[in-house]
Amino acid sequence: MSEINEIYYEGYEGEPEILFIIENNGIKRKMLGIWDGFLNDILSDVKPTDKGWVGIAYYWHIGMFEDEHWLRDKPWRIDDLSSVYKQLTSINHDMRVFRYYDTLAVLCNIIDLIKEAMENNEEVLIYRD
């Protein structure tokens, strides 16, 4: 198991942490830990499709990432990496002023992690700690 890159959680210890995990055949190969405020900042800019909320934005809007709904012993497996990748890359970060200074860097790291998993035919899990 690899170590967790928690550069975007440092200074937020004690607050909710979201882990993005690349997994291959049950082995956690890469992990990125972020303060949940960054994810809230990112996902607040994702718009619904004609069919409503989809992908990671759907789970965020129904409150899945809130403490009382989270299954602590079972991470959420992203079913459709390509749709989540498209959602996140569609955010116009050139025109968007994020609420927190590091949000853009966090967004880029999450996009890179998902792209890497897609290129290697791996899975991405999201876990709230």
C-alpha positions in Angstrom: 0.0 0.0 0.0 1.3 3.4 -0.9 1.5 6.4 1.4 -1.2 9.1 1.4 -0.2 12.4 -0.2 -1.9 14.7 2.3 -0.4 18.0 1.2 -3.9 19.4 0.7 -5.0 18.2 4.1 -2.2 19.7 6.1 -3.5 22.4 8.4 -7.0 21.0 8.4 -6.3 18.1 10.8 -9.4 17.2 12.8 -11.7 18.3 10.0 -13.2 15.8 7.5 -10.7 14.4 5.0 -11.6 12.9 1.6 -9.3 10.3 0.2 -9.1 9.5 -3.5 -7.5 6.1 -4.0 -6.3 4.4 -7.1 -6.8 0.7 -6.7 -5.6 -2.2 -8.8 -6.7 -5.7 -8.0 -7.4 -4.8 -4.4 -4.0 -3.0 -3.9 -4.1 0.7 -3.1 -1.5 2.1 -5.4 -1.9 5.8 -5.0 -3.8 8.0 -2.5 -4.6 11.7 -2.3 -6.0 13.1 0.9 -7.7 16.5 0.8 -9.7 18.7 3.1 -13.4 18.3 2.3 -13.8 22.0 1.9 -11.8 21.8 -1.3 -14.1 19.2 -2.8 -17.2 21.3 -1.8 -15.6 24.3 -3.5 -15.0 22.3 -6.7 -18.3 20.5 -6.9 -20.3 23.7 -6.2 -19.4 24.7 -9.8 -20.5 21.5 -11.5 -23.8 22.0 -13.3 -26.6 19.4 -13.8 -27.1 17.8 -17.2 -30.5 17.7 -19.0 -31.0 14.4 -17.0 -30.2 16.1 -13.7 -27.3 15.5 -11.4 -24.9 12.7 -12.6 -21.6 11.3 -11.5 -19.8 12.6 -8.5 -22.0 15.7 -8.5 -25.1 13.5 -7.9 -23.6 12.0 -4.8 -22.4 15.4 -3.5 -25.9 16.9 -4.0 -27.7 14.1 -2.2 -25.4 14.5 0.7 -23.4 11.4 0.3 -20.2 13.2 1.3 -21.7 14.4 4.6 -20.7 12.6 7.8 -24.1 11.2 8.6 -24.5 9.5 5.2 -21.0 8.3 4.7 -20.3 4.6 4.9 -17.0 4.7 6.8 -16.0 1.1 6.3 -16.9 1.0 2.6 -15.4 3.6 0.2 -17.4 4.7 -2.8 -16.2 3.3 -6.1 -16.5 5.7 -9.0 -18.6 3.7 -11.5 -17.9 5.8 -14.6 -14.4 7.4 -14.4 -14.8 8.9 -17.9 -17.9 10.8 -16.9 -16.4 12.1 -13.7 -13.3 13.1 -15.6 -15.4 15.0 -18.1 -17.3 16.7 -15.3 -14.2 17.9 -13.6 -12.4 19.0 -16.8 -15.5 20.9 -17.9 -15.1 23.3 -15.0 -14.0 26.6 -16.5 -11.3 27.3 -14.0 -10.0 30.3 -16.1 -13.2 32.2 -15.3 -13.9 30.7 -11.9 -12.7 32.3 -8.7 -12.5 29.5 -6.2 -13.2 30.2 -2.5 -9.9 28.7 -1.3 -6.4 29.4 -2.6 -5.4 25.8 -3.2 -8.7 24.6 -4.8 -7.4 24.8 -8.3 -4.3 22.8 -7.5 -6.6 20.2 -5.8 -8.8 20.0 -8.8 -5.8 19.5 -11.1 -4.5 16.7 -8.8 -7.9 14.9 -8.8 -8.1 15.2 -12.6 -4.6 13.8 -13.0 -5.3 10.9 -10.6 -8.5 10.0 -12.4 -6.8 10.2 -15.8 -3.9 8.0 -14.6 -6.4 5.4 -13.4 -8.2 5.4 -16.7 -5.0 5.1 -18.7 -4.0 2.1 -16.5 -7.4 0.5 -16.4 -7.6 0.9 -12.6 -10.4 1.9 -10.2 -10.8 5.0 -8.1 -12.3 4.8 -4.7 -13.4 7.8 -2.6 -13.3 7.4 1.2 -14.2 9.9 3.9 -12.0 9.8 7.0 
